[in-house]
Amino acid sequence: MISHGLTIVINELKKHLEDVYNVPSSGDVVQLGNLAEGITSAG
């Protein structure tokens, strides 16, 4: 849940900085994912 919130914050910050500084979007979207999903799927 925390990683989902952080993903939203990072993506919104990136969008804001691109708008303010007129930086072209590279199309990369930050995807933190959920650490718990990685642990449970590994086992």
C-alpha positions, 0 to 999 in steps of 0.5 A: 500500500505504501509503495502504491502511494509512493508510485503515485507521488513520484509519477505526479512529481515527474509530471509536474517537473516536466510541465514546469521545466518543459522537459520532454517526457521519456515515457518512463513511468516509475513502478515501485511495485509491492515488495510483499508480492515479490516475496510471496510469488518467489516461494 
